[in-house]
Amino acid sequence: MTDERDFSDVLRSAALRVTRPRIAVLSAVGQHPHADTEVIIRAARQELPDISRQTVYDALNALTATGLVRRIQPAGSLARYESRVGDNHHHIVCRSCGVIADVDCAVGDTPCLTASDDLGFEVDEAEVIYWGLCPECSTTDAPAH
């Protein structure tokens, strides 16, 4: 587990002011990968009981803007946040229960960054989401959506 001093260094490295709310939110995101805002608010309140919803939203926006946190939003889902950044990983989502897991790029290099026609864009990131049923849901009679 990362301690408060490590979080302070991470925030400083992104030229962000070190505040207790930012540390609490960064810690919450690290402890709860792919969590939505409500889960992050509850987790941050474990460290700072008086932290407001708006402060959590502001911290998430600052952490996302500086690249310390990644925001993902699979179709039909609330925004989710994760601290795994700086690599080319993707996500797999269960159509039934909504669980989200990380999936490394299928082939070592970043083949998904080579678009068939980039239309003149300088592509620096691709977002791939795989959909299916997780092992638990695939063994139940729950119908896929």
Secondary structure by P-SEA (a helix, b strand, c coil): cccaaaaaaaaaaacccccaaaaaaaaaaaacccccaaaaaaaaaaccccccaaaaaaaaaaaaaaccbbbbbcccccbbbbccccccccbbbbcccbbbbbbcccccccccccccccccccccbbbbbbbcccccccccccccc
